[in-house]
Amino acid sequence: MPLDLAFARSQFPALSDDEDSWVYLDNAGGSQVLGTVADRVRDYLLTSSVQTGASYGVSTLAAERLCAGQLAVAELVNASRPEEIVFGPSSTVMIQTLVRAITSALSLGDAVVVSMIDHEANIGPWLALEAHGIIVHRWHLNHETMTLEASDLELLMTPRTRLVVCTQTSNIFGQLIPIAEVTACAHRHGAAVCVDGVAFAPHRLVDVREWDVDYYVFSLYKVFGPHHAVLYGKYDRLLKLANLSHHFVPMDKIPGKLQPGNPNYELSYGATAIPDYLVALGERSGATAGASRRARMAAAFDAIADHESRLAERLLAWLRGRHDVRTIGPASSERSVRVPTISFVVDGIDSERIVRAIDPLRIGIRFGDFYSRRLIEDLGLATGHGVVRASFAHYNTLSDADRLIAGLEQALSGR
C-alpha cells in the first residue's frame, strides 16, 4: 500500500504546497520536526519544568515524562529495556561519551577496527585511543566495489580485537552496509560492534536486537524529532562501562552514570511523539487491522522506503542522463541498495557554485564534505568544495525532485 503522503506532510508544520514555499532537500543534515514533537516539548516546559527526583507531584510527573521518552526510543529501536537508552545532545557527543566510558576497559595492545568512510564523529575519537596504547586498524573503502567489504574486515580481525566501529549508511554514498553481517563477523572474533545509524534511522526501521549490535548511535533531530541524540547499548555492556558522573553514583545506575548532569528533559519527552507518528502512518500505509505497534511502524517504513526510492530515482535518472555529472555512490535507486541521500559532482564546476545558484530558487541543498572528510579526500574530491548533496525524506514529493532538477538544469545551462 502506498505511503499516505498527504497525512505525512500534514504532520510537519514547516511544509507547504505553495509554489513559492521552500523545498527541503537537506534532510540528511536534519529533518523537519513533527508538530506533535513541538507540542510535547512545549507542554513539558509549561506544565512540568522542574527537577526530577523529588517527592512532590510535579517532580514525579517530570520523571514519568523522562521515562516515557526512554520507553519511546526503546520501542523505536527494539531495545530490550528502556535503561539501554542513553540520551545526549548529539551523536558526536554520544560517541565521545562511549569512547570515554569504554577506554578504561581496554588494555595496552587491545585493538579496535574503525571504518574510514564514516562521519568524523565516529573516526576521530577512536583514533585518539592510539595515544593510550590501543591499536587501531583502519577499515578502508574498497575502491573496486566502492563500499566496505566484510572480507576486508575479516582480514583486520585479530585475537586482541575488542570493538568494530562503522556506519550503517554513508552520509556521502547513501549506500546501505549489511550491519548484521558485520556484527556476525565481529562476534565470531569475540569483538563488540558500535554502529553509527545517523544516516540510516530516518529511512528504515532500526532493530538493534535483530542485528545483535552492541552499541548504536543516532540523532533524533534527523528522525523528525528534537535536537537530541541516543546511544543504545546492550544492558550488560552498559553495566561494564565506566561511571562518567559523580563518584558516588553507583556503577549499576544506568543510564544515569552515562548522563552526567542529566539529559534534556523536555527534548526527551518530545521524542515520545516519534513512534506515535510512525504507528499512525503505518495504519494509513498498509498495516493489518489489529497489528502490533511494532508491525505498524514496520509498515510505515516499508511505505517510506518505496516512496523514497521513487524520489531518488527521479533525481538519479537525471544524473545518469548527463555526461558531465558523476554520481558519488550507487547510481541505482533500489531500496535494498541505498537511502535517498544523493551526492554528485559536475565536471569543471565547483560544487559551491552549483549550490549557490540553487539557493535563490528556495531549494535547500548543500555542498561540502559533510564531516566525512577522510572519505572525500580518499575519493580525490577535497578540491572543488567536495560534493553537491541532495537528501530526500519521506515527506518530500516528486514535485520537489522536479523543482531541483529544473534548478540544476538552469544552473548548468550557462556553464
C-alpha positions in Angstrom: 0.0 0.0 0.0 1.5 3.4 -0.9 2.6 6.0 1.6 -0.2 8.3 2.8 1.8 11.4 1.7 -1.0 13.9 2.4 -1.2 12.7 6.0 2.6 12.7 6.4 3.0 16.2 5.1 0.2 17.4 7.3 2.1 16.4 10.4 5.1 18.8 9.7 4.1 22.5 10.1 7.1 23.7 8.2 5.9 22.1 5.0 3.7 23.9 2.5 2.4 23.2 -1.0 2.6 26.8 -2.1 4.6 27.3 -5.3 7.0 29.7 -3.6 7.5 27.6 -0.5 10.9 26.2 0.5 11.8 22.7 -0.7 13.8 21.0 2.0 16.3 18.6 0.4 19.0 18.9 3.1 17.3 16.3 5.3 20.5 14.3 5.9 21.6 17.3 7.8 18.4 17.4 9.9 14.8 16.6 9.2 11.8 18.8 9.6 10.1 18.4 13.0 6.7 16.9 13.8 4.1 19.3 15.2 3.4 16.8 17.9 7.0 16.8 19.0 6.9 20.6 19.4 3.6 20.3 21.2 5.1 17.9 23.8 8.2 19.9 24.3 6.1 23.0 24.9 3.8 21.1 27.2 6.7 19.8 29.3 8.2 23.3 29.6 4.9 24.9 30.5 3.5 22.3 32.9 6.3 20.1 34.3 9.6 22.0 34.1 11.0 21.1 37.4 13.9 18.9 38.6 13.1 15.2 38.8 13.8 13.1 41.9 11.6 14.9 44.4 8.5 13.5 46.1 6.1 16.2 45.1 3.6 15.7 42.3 5.1 17.8 39.5 8.5 16.4 40.0 7.0 12.9 39.8 5.3 13.9 36.6 8.6 15.2 35.2 10.3 11.9 36.0 7.5 10.0 34.4 7.8 12.0 31.2 11.6 11.4 31.1 10.9 7.7 31.5 8.3 7.9 28.7 11.0 9.3 26.4 13.3 6.3 27.2 10.4 3.9 26.6 9.5 5.5 23.3 13.0 5.3 21.9 13.5 1.8 23.2 10.3 0.9 21.3 11.6 2.7 18.2 14.9 0.7 18.1 13.5 -2.5 19.6 15.7 -2.4 22.7 15.2 -5.0 25.4 14.6 -2.4 28.2 14.4 1.4 28.5 17.6 1.5 30.6 19.5 0.7 27.4 18.7 4.2 26.1 21.2 6.9 26.9 20.2 10.5 25.9 22.5 13.3 24.9 22.8 16.5 22.8 24.2 15.0 19.6 25.6 11.8 18.1 29.0 13.3 18.1 28.8 13.8 21.9 27.3 10.3 22.4 30.2 8.7 20.6 32.7 10.7 22.6 30.8 9.6 25.7 31.1 5.9 24.7 34.8 6.3 24.0 35.4 7.9 27.4 33.4 5.2 29.2 35.0 2.3 27.3 38.6 3.3 27.5 39.2 2.0 31.0 38.0 -1.4 29.9 40.7 -1.6 27.1 44.3 -2.8 27.8 47.6 -2.0 26.2 47.7 -3.9 22.9 44.0 -4.3 22.5 42.7 -3.4 19.0 39.8 -1.5 17.6 38.7 -1.6 13.9 37.4 1.7 12.6 35.7 2.3 9.2 37.3 5.1 7.3 34.2 6.1 5.3 32.4 7.3 8.4 31.5 10.8 9.6 34.5 12.1 11.6 32.5 11.8 14.8 32.8 8.1 14.5 36.5 8.1 13.5 38.5 10.8 15.3 37.6 9.8 18.9 38.5 6.2 18.2 41.8 7.1 16.5 42.6 9.0 19.7 42.8 5.7 21.5 46.2 5.1 19.9 47.6 7.6 22.4 46.6 5.1 25.1 48.4 2.2 23.5 45.3 0.8 21.8 45.9 -0.5 18.2 43.5 1.0 15.7 43.1 -0.9 12.4 41.7 1.2 9.6 38.9 -0.4 7.6 39.2 1.4 4.2 36.8 1.8 1.3 37.3 -1.0 -1.3 37.9 1.1 -4.4 36.9 -1.8 -6.7 33.4 -2.2 -5.2 33.2 1.3 -3.7 31.9 0.0 -0.4 33.0 -1.5 2.8 33.7 -5.2 2.3 33.2 -7.8 5.0 36.1 -9.8 3.5 38.4 -6.8 4.2 37.1 -6.6 7.7 37.8 -10.3 8.3 41.5 -9.7 7.4 41.7 -6.9 10.1 40.4 -9.0 12.9 42.8 -10.4 15.5 42.5 -12.2 18.8 43.0 -8.8 20.5 40.3 -7.0 18.6 37.7 -5.7 21.1 35.5 -3.5 19.0 34.5 -2.9 15.4 33.2 0.7 14.6 31.4 1.5 11.4 28.5 3.3 9.8 25.3 1.7 8.6 24.9 4.2 5.8 27.5 6.6 4.5 26.2 10.2 4.5 28.0 10.7 1.2 27.2 7.5 -0.7 23.8 6.8 0.8 24.7 3.1 0.4 23.5 0.5 2.9 26.1 -1.5 4.8 25.0 -5.0 5.8 25.3 -4.5 9.6 24.1 -8.0 10.5 27.0 -9.4 8.5 29.4 -7.0 10.1 28.2 -7.9 13.6 28.4 -11.6 12.9 32.0 -11.3 11.8 32.9 -9.2 14.8 31.2 -11.6 17.2 32.9 -14.6 15.7 36.2 -13.0 16.8 34.9 -12.0 20.3 34.6 -8.3 19.4 31.7 -5.9 20.1 30.2 -3.6 17.5 29.4 0.1 17.6 27.2 1.3 14.7 26.6 4.9 13.6 23.0 4.8 12.4 22.5 8.6 11.9 22.1 8.4 8.1 20.0 5.2 8.3 17.4 5.7 11.0 15.2 8.3 9.1 14.7 5.8 6.3 14.4 2.3 7.7 13.2 0.7 10.9 16.0 0.2 13.4 16.2 -3.2 15.0 19.2 -3.5 17.4 18.1 -6.9 18.6 17.7 -8.4 15.1 21.1 -7.1 14.1 22.6 -8.0 17.5 24.6 -4.8 17.7 26.3 -3.9 21.0 26.1 -0.1 20.6 24.1 2.0 18.3 24.1 5.8 17.9 21.7 8.1 16.1 20.3 11.6 16.2 16.6 12.2 16.9 16.7 15.5 15.0 17.3 13.6 11.8 14.3 11.3 12.6 11.6 14.1 12.7 12.3 14.9 16.4 14.1 17.5 18.6 17.8 18.3 18.6 18.7 15.4 20.8 20.5 12.1 20.3 20.6 8.5 21.5 23.3 5.9 22.5 21.8 2.4 22.7 23.8 -0.2 24.4 23.1 -3.7 25.5 22.4 -3.7 29.2 25.3 -5.9 30.2 27.6 -3.8 28.1 26.5 -0.6 29.7 26.9 -2.1 33.2 30.6 -2.6 32.5 31.2 0.9 31.2 32.9 3.5 33.5 30.9 5.9 35.5 31.1 9.4 34.0 29.0 11.1 36.6 29.8 11.9 40.3 31.9 9.4 42.3 29.0 8.3 44.5 26.8 7.4 41.5 26.6 3.5 41.5 28.1 1.6 38.6 24.7 0.0 38.0 22.8 3.2 37.7 22.0 3.0 34.1 21.7 5.3 32.1 22.4 7.8 34.8 26.1 7.2 35.1 26.5 8.0 31.4 24.3 11.1 31.6 26.2 13.5 33.9 24.1 16.5 34.7 21.0 14.7 33.4 19.7 14.7 29.8 17.5 17.4 28.4 14.1 16.6 29.9 11.8 18.4 27.5 13.5 17.1 24.4 13.4 13.5 25.8 9.7 13.9 26.3 9.3 15.4 22.9 10.7 12.2 21.4 7.7 10.3 22.6 5.8 11.7 19.6 8.1 10.0 17.0 6.9 6.3 17.4 3.3 7.5 17.8 3.6 9.3 14.4 5.1 6.2 12.8 2.4 4.0 14.2 -0.3 6.3 12.8 1.5 6.5 9.4 1.7 2.7 9.3 -2.1 2.4 10.0 -2.6 4.5 6.8 0.1 2.7 4.8 -0.9 -1.0 4.8 -0.7 -2.3 8.4 -3.2 -5.0 9.0 -6.0 -4.4 11.4 -5.0 -5.2 15.0 -1.3 -5.3 14.2 1.1 -4.5 17.0 2.7 -1.1 17.3 6.0 -2.6 16.0 4.2 -4.0 13.0 2.6 -0.7 12.2 6.0 1.1 12.4 7.4 -1.6 10.1 4.5 -0.9 7.6 5.3 2.8 7.8 8.9 2.3 7.0 8.1 -0.1 4.2 5.9 2.5 2.6 8.6 5.2 3.3 11.3 3.1 1.6 9.2 2.6 -1.5 8.3 6.3 -1.8 11.8 7.5 -1.2 13.1 5.1 -3.8 10.8 6.8 -6.3 12.1 10.2 -5.2 15.7 9.0 -5.6 15.1 7.5 -9.0 13.7 10.8 -10.3 17.0 12.6 -9.5 19.3 9.7 -10.2 17.7 9.2 -13.7 18.5 12.8 -14.5 22.1 12.5 -13.2 22.6 9.3 -15.2 21.4 11.1 -18.3 24.2 13.7 -18.2 27.7 13.0 -19.4 29.2 15.9 -17.3 27.9 14.6 -14.0 29.3 11.9 -11.8 27.2 10.3 -9.0 29.2 9.6 -5.9 27.6 6.4 -4.6 25.3 3.9 -6.2 23.6 5.0 -9.4 20.7 2.6 -8.5 17.7 3.8 -6.6 16.8 0.3 -5.4 15.7 0.4 -1.8 17.9 -2.6 -0.9 21.0 -0.7 -2.1 20.6 2.9 -0.8 18.7 5.5 1.0 17.8 8.8 -0.8 20.9 10.7 0.1 22.5 11.5 -3.2 25.9 13.1 -3.8 27.4 14.2 -7.1 30.0 16.4 -8.8 29.9 18.2 -12.1 32.9 18.2 -14.4 34.7 21.5 -14.3 32.3 23.3 -11.9 32.9 23.9 -8.3 30.2 22.3 -6.1 29.8 25.5 -4.1 28.9 27.4 -7.3 26.2 24.9 -8.2 24.5 25.1 -4.8 24.8 28.9 -4.6 22.9 29.0 -7.9 20.1 26.9 -6.4 19.8 28.9 -3.2 17.7 31.7 -4.7 15.2 29.2 -6.0 14.2 28.4 -2.4 15.5 24.9 -2.6 17.7 23.7 0.3 20.6 21.5 -0.7 24.2 21.6 0.4 27.9 21.3 -0.7 31.0 20.1 1.1 32.4 17.1 2.8 29.7 16.7 5.4 32.3 15.8 8.1 33.2 12.7 6.1 36.5 14.5 5.1 38.6 11.4 5.1 36.3 9.7 2.6 36.2 12.8 0.4 40.0 13.1 0.5 40.2 9.4 -0.3 38.0 9.9 -3.3 40.1 12.9 -4.5 37.3 15.3 -4.1 38.7 17.6 -1.5 39.2 20.4 -4.0 36.2 22.0 -5.6 34.4 22.2 -2.2 33.5 18.5 -2.1 30.2 17.2 -3.5 26.8 18.5 -4.1 24.3 16.6 -1.8 20.5 16.4 -2.1 18.9 14.3 0.6 15.2 13.4 0.5 12.9 12.5 3.3 9.6 10.6 3.1 7.6 13.9 3.2 9.2 15.2 0.0 7.2 14.9 -3.2 8.1 14.2 -6.8 7.4 17.8 -7.5 10.2 18.7 -5.1 12.5 16.5 -7.1 11.4 18.1 -10.3 12.0 21.6 -8.9 15.5 20.6 -8.0 16.1 19.1 -11.5 14.8 22.2 -13.2 17.0 24.3 -11.0 20.1 22.2 -11.8 19.3 22.4 -15.5 19.2 26.2 -15.2 22.4 26.3 -13.1 24.3 24.2 -15.6 22.9 25.7 -18.8 25.0 28.8 -18.5 28.3 27.0 -17.8 
